[in-house]
Amino acid sequence: METRKLGDTGMDVSVLSFGASSLGAEFRKIDLNEAVQSVHVALDQGMNLIDSSPYYGRGLSESLLGFALDGIPRDSYYLGTKLGRYAPTHFDFSARRVRESVDISLERMRTDYLDIILCHDIEFVDMNQIWEETIPELQKIKQAGKVRNIGVSGYPMKIFREASANADIDVILSYNHYTLQNTMLAGLVDEMNSKGIGVMNAAPFSARLLTNAPLPAWHKSTPAVREICKKAADHCTAAGIDIAKLALQFSIANPSMATCITGSANPQRVAQWCKWLQDPLDEQLVKEVQEILAPIHNWFYVECLPENSDVV
């Protein structure tokens, strides 16, 4: 699988990376054996970066990864996780919890270092704490060798500009913002790359919005957004292609973004994604689909502290 440089981290990451949120049963009930097999299929197909969080399944994702990765040479893949968000409304970015969270994640995943650690969904808290307390503590942990690269993740674009201006970070992870429907991340990439900050794009399917699968109960899209996306999906079906394939190919095609992160606890699905990457992107169909999606281009939802929102 093709790899790209992740900022100045020294990491060459696969263009498609494995997101382990599905291992936490965030989308559906899962079969544990299939979940473990999904990790192995991802690695066998050349996906060399795995992204998790203690939030995913409230520890289940990390624990399953520890089991799945046991015995696999540690230098054959990159492993990243997050800290700060532990339940839907439970956030703790204090220095003490930072230390505890890193150690617990290392124990769950049966490793002695993390390639990436991200402050998870920082838009829900006073971000001054991130710059003044969380990142400085992580820098100490980095110096101790437990983590190698530090970054932030979240939904609003604003948080990444704030982070790059106020903290010494190596990477960012944005989700739902470089898809067929929303390309806001494209306006941020050059700025991040100019600072040596690696850009990871996640959720090319926008949490199933750009697929033919049923949406999870927690999906925040409006009825109008869902209706227009259904029209786009139907147009792809009529053209003989699954909109999910087009969505994945589109999100990976931009070389300015190091990798696109998505995941599944279904090993056949993971293998299918890797196969899709071997086919050429239908540029004409992309144009047609984006014309259908034009009324909701760059639509996004707002769920954060008001001062951290992209809404002006």
C-alpha positions as CSV (number, residue, x, y, z in Angstrom):
1,M,0.0,0.0,0.0
2,E,1.2,3.5,-0.8
3,T,2.6,5.5,2.1
4,R,3.1,9.2,2.8
5,K,5.1,11.2,5.2
6,L,3.3,12.3,8.3
7,G,4.6,15.9,8.8
8,D,7.9,16.0,10.5
9,T,7.3,12.9,12.6
10,G,9.6,10.7,10.6
11,M,6.7,8.3,10.1
12,D,5.7,7.0,6.7
13,V,2.1,6.0,7.1
14,S,-0.2,4.0,4.9
15,V,-2.7,6.1,2.9
16,L,-5.4,4.0,4.6
17,S,-5.2,3.5,8.3
18,F,-7.2,1.4,10.7
19,G,-9.5,3.2,13.1
20,A,-10.4,1.1,16.1
21,S,-13.5,2.8,17.2
22,S,-15.5,-0.1,15.8
23,L,-13.7,-2.4,18.1
24,G,-15.3,-0.5,20.9
25,A,-18.8,-1.5,19.5
26,E,-19.5,2.2,18.8
27,F,-21.6,1.4,15.7
28,R,-23.1,-2.0,16.5
29,K,-22.7,-5.2,18.5
30,I,-19.5,-7.0,17.4
31,D,-18.2,-10.5,17.3
32,L,-14.9,-10.5,19.2
33,N,-13.2,-13.0,16.9
34,E,-14.1,-11.0,13.9
35,A,-12.9,-7.8,15.5
36,V,-9.5,-9.4,16.2
37,Q,-9.4,-10.7,12.6
38,S,-10.1,-7.2,11.3
39,V,-6.9,-6.0,12.9
40,H,-4.9,-8.8,11.3
41,V,-6.5,-8.2,7.9
42,A,-5.7,-4.5,8.1
43,L,-2.0,-5.2,8.9
44,D,-1.8,-7.9,6.2
45,Q,-3.2,-5.5,3.6
46,G,-0.5,-2.9,4.5
47,M,-2.4,-0.6,6.8
48,N,0.5,0.3,9.2
49,L,-1.2,2.9,11.5
50,I,-3.8,2.0,14.1
51,D,-5.8,4.7,15.9
52,S,-7.7,4.1,19.1
53,S,-8.9,5.8,22.3
54,P,-9.9,4.9,25.8
55,Y,-13.3,6.4,24.9
56,Y,-14.0,3.8,22.3
57,G,-16.0,1.2,24.2
58,R,-14.8,2.7,27.4
59,G,-11.6,0.7,27.2
60,L,-12.8,-2.2,25.0
61,S,-11.1,-1.0,21.9
62,E,-7.7,-0.7,23.5
63,S,-8.0,-4.0,25.3
64,L,-9.0,-5.8,22.1
65,L,-6.1,-4.2,20.3
66,G,-3.7,-5.5,23.0
67,F,-5.0,-9.0,22.4
68,A,-5.0,-8.7,18.6
69,L,-1.5,-7.3,18.4
70,D,0.1,-9.7,20.9
71,G,3.0,-11.4,19.2
72,I,3.1,-9.1,16.2
73,P,6.5,-7.3,15.9
74,R,6.0,-3.8,17.4
75,D,8.2,-2.2,14.8
76,S,5.9,-3.4,12.0
77,Y,3.1,-0.9,12.8
78,Y,2.4,2.5,14.3
79,L,0.1,2.7,17.3
80,G,-1.8,5.8,18.4
81,T,-4.4,6.5,21.0
82,K,-6.0,9.5,22.8
83,L,-6.7,10.9,26.2
84,G,-9.0,13.4,27.9
85,R,-12.4,12.0,26.9
86,Y,-13.5,8.9,28.7
87,A,-17.4,9.0,28.4
88,P,-19.9,11.1,26.5
89,T,-19.7,13.9,29.1
90,H,-16.6,12.9,31.1
91,F,-13.5,14.9,30.2
92,D,-10.3,15.2,32.2
93,F,-7.2,16.9,30.8
94,S,-5.4,17.4,34.1
95,A,-1.8,16.5,34.3
96,R,-2.4,13.7,36.8
97,R,-5.0,12.1,34.5
98,V,-2.7,12.5,31.5
99,R,0.0,10.4,33.3
100,E,-2.6,7.8,34.4
101,S,-4.2,7.7,31.0
102,V,-1.0,7.1,29.1
103,D,0.1,4.3,31.5
104,I,-3.3,2.6,31.4
105,S,-3.4,2.7,27.6
106,L,0.1,1.2,27.4
107,E,-1.0,-1.6,29.7
108,R,-4.2,-2.3,27.8
109,M,-2.4,-2.4,24.5
110,R,0.5,-4.4,25.9
111,T,3.2,-2.0,24.6
112,D,5.8,0.2,26.2
113,Y,5.4,3.2,23.9
114,L,2.9,5.0,21.7
115,D,3.8,6.5,18.3
116,I,1.0,9.1,18.7
117,I,-1.0,10.4,21.6
118,L,-3.9,12.8,20.9
119,C,-5.9,15.1,23.1
120,H,-9.4,13.9,22.3
121,D,-12.2,16.3,21.4
122,I,-10.7,19.3,23.0
123,E,-13.6,21.5,21.7
124,F,-15.6,20.5,24.7
125,V,-13.3,22.1,27.3
126,D,-11.5,25.3,28.0
127,M,-8.6,24.9,25.5
128,N,-6.3,27.0,27.6
129,Q,-5.9,24.0,29.9
130,I,-4.7,22.0,26.9
131,W,-1.9,24.5,26.1
132,E,-1.0,25.3,29.7
133,E,-1.3,21.9,31.4
134,T,-2.0,18.9,29.2
135,I,0.5,19.4,26.4
136,P,3.3,20.4,28.8
137,E,2.7,17.2,30.7
138,L,2.7,15.2,27.5
139,Q,6.0,16.8,26.6
140,K,7.5,15.3,29.8
141,I,6.1,11.9,28.9
142,K,7.5,12.3,25.4
143,Q,11.0,13.0,26.9
144,A,10.6,9.9,29.0
145,G,10.1,7.8,25.8
146,K,6.5,6.6,26.5
147,V,5.1,8.6,23.5
148,R,6.8,9.8,20.4
149,N,4.4,12.3,18.8
150,I,1.8,14.6,20.4
151,G,-1.3,16.1,18.8
152,V,-5.0,17.0,19.1
153,S,-8.2,15.7,17.6
154,G,-11.7,17.0,17.3
155,Y,-14.4,18.3,15.0
156,P,-14.3,22.1,14.5
157,M,-11.6,23.5,12.3
158,K,-10.9,26.3,14.7
159,I,-9.3,24.1,17.3
160,F,-6.5,23.1,15.0
161,R,-5.5,26.6,14.2
162,E,-5.6,27.4,18.0
163,A,-3.5,24.3,18.7
164,S,-0.9,25.1,16.1
165,A,-0.6,28.7,17.4
166,N,-0.5,27.9,21.1
167,A,1.2,24.5,21.5
168,D,4.1,22.4,20.3
169,I,2.3,19.6,18.5
170,D,3.3,17.1,15.8
171,V,0.0,15.9,14.3
172,I,-3.7,16.6,14.1
173,L,-6.6,14.3,13.5
174,S,-9.7,15.7,11.9
175,Y,-12.9,13.8,11.1
176,N,-15.8,14.2,8.7
177,H,-14.2,17.3,7.2
178,Y,-12.6,15.9,4.0
179,T,-15.4,13.9,2.4
180,L,-17.5,14.1,-0.8
181,Q,-19.9,16.3,1.2
182,N,-17.5,18.4,3.4
183,T,-14.0,19.5,2.3
184,M,-13.3,22.1,5.0
185,L,-10.1,20.4,6.0
186,A,-8.6,21.2,2.6
187,G,-8.4,24.8,3.6
188,L,-6.3,24.0,6.6
189,V,-3.8,21.4,5.2
190,D,-1.2,23.8,3.7
191,E,-1.1,25.8,6.9
192,M,-0.4,22.6,8.9
193,N,2.1,21.2,6.5
194,S,4.0,24.4,6.4
195,K,4.5,24.0,10.1
196,G,5.6,20.4,9.8
197,I,2.4,19.2,11.5
198,G,1.1,15.9,10.0
199,V,-2.5,15.8,9.0
200,M,-4.6,12.7,9.5
201,N,-8.1,12.7,7.9
202,A,-10.7,10.4,9.5
203,A,-14.2,9.2,8.7
204,P,-14.4,9.3,4.9
205,F,-18.0,7.9,5.1
206,S,-19.0,10.6,7.6
207,A,-20.2,8.0,10.1
208,R,-22.1,6.0,7.4
209,L,-23.8,9.1,5.9
210,L,-22.0,8.4,2.6
211,T,-22.9,4.7,2.5
212,N,-25.9,2.6,2.0
213,A,-25.8,1.3,5.6
214,P,-28.2,2.5,8.3
215,L,-27.0,5.4,10.3
216,P,-26.1,4.9,14.0
217,A,-28.7,6.2,16.4
218,W,-26.4,9.0,17.6
219,H,-25.8,10.5,14.1
220,K,-26.4,14.2,14.1
221,S,-27.3,14.8,10.5
222,T,-30.7,16.6,9.8
223,P,-33.5,15.0,7.7
224,A,-32.6,17.3,4.8
225,V,-29.0,16.2,4.9
226,R,-29.9,12.6,5.0
227,E,-32.3,13.0,2.1
228,I,-29.8,14.6,-0.2
229,C,-27.1,12.1,0.7
230,K,-29.6,9.3,-0.1
231,K,-30.0,10.9,-3.6
232,A,-26.3,10.9,-4.0
233,A,-26.1,7.2,-3.0
234,D,-28.9,6.3,-5.4
235,H,-27.1,8.1,-8.2
236,C,-24.0,6.0,-7.5
237,T,-26.0,2.8,-7.4
238,A,-27.5,3.7,-10.8
239,A,-23.9,4.2,-12.1
240,G,-23.0,0.8,-10.9
241,I,-20.8,1.8,-7.9
242,D,-21.3,1.9,-4.1
243,I,-21.1,5.4,-2.9
244,A,-18.9,4.2,-0.1
245,K,-16.3,3.2,-2.6
246,L,-16.3,6.6,-4.2
247,A,-16.2,8.3,-0.8
248,L,-13.2,6.3,0.3
249,Q,-11.3,6.8,-3.0
250,F,-12.0,10.6,-2.9
251,S,-10.8,11.0,0.7
252,I,-7.6,9.2,-0.1
253,A,-6.8,10.9,-3.4
254,N,-5.6,14.2,-1.9
255,P,-1.8,13.8,-1.4
256,S,-1.6,16.7,1.0
257,M,-3.2,14.5,3.7
258,A,-0.9,11.8,5.0
259,T,-3.6,9.2,5.7
260,C,-7.3,8.5,5.9
261,I,-8.5,6.6,8.9
262,T,-11.5,4.3,9.0
263,G,-12.3,1.1,10.6
264,S,-14.6,-1.9,10.9
265,A,-15.0,-5.0,13.1
266,N,-15.9,-6.9,9.9
267,P,-12.7,-8.3,8.3
268,Q,-14.3,-8.7,4.9
269,R,-15.2,-5.0,4.9
270,V,-11.6,-4.1,5.7
271,A,-10.3,-6.3,2.9
272,Q,-12.9,-4.7,0.5
273,W,-11.7,-1.2,1.3
274,C,-8.1,-2.2,0.4
275,K,-9.3,-3.7,-2.8
276,W,-11.2,-0.5,-3.7
277,L,-8.0,1.4,-3.5
278,Q,-6.6,-0.5,-6.5
279,D,-9.3,0.9,-8.8
280,P,-9.1,4.3,-10.4
281,L,-11.2,7.2,-9.1
282,D,-14.1,8.1,-11.4
283,E,-13.6,11.8,-11.5
284,Q,-16.8,12.4,-13.6
285,L,-18.9,10.6,-11.0
286,V,-17.3,12.6,-8.2
287,K,-18.3,15.8,-10.1
288,E,-21.9,14.5,-10.5
289,V,-22.2,13.4,-6.9
290,Q,-20.8,16.7,-5.6
291,E,-23.4,18.6,-7.7
292,I,-26.1,16.6,-5.9
293,L,-24.5,17.3,-2.6
294,A,-24.0,21.0,-3.4
295,P,-27.0,22.3,-1.3
296,I,-25.3,20.8,1.8
297,H,-21.7,21.3,0.9
298,N,-19.6,21.9,4.0
299,W,-22.7,21.4,6.2
300,F,-21.6,20.6,9.8
301,Y,-23.2,20.3,13.2
302,V,-22.3,22.3,16.3
303,E,-21.6,20.5,19.5
304,C,-19.0,22.1,21.6
305,L,-18.3,25.1,23.8
306,P,-19.5,28.2,22.0
307,E,-16.1,29.8,21.9
308,N,-14.6,26.7,20.2
309,S,-17.2,26.6,17.4
310,D,-16.6,27.3,13.7
311,V,-19.8,29.3,13.6
312,V,-18.9,33.0,13.4
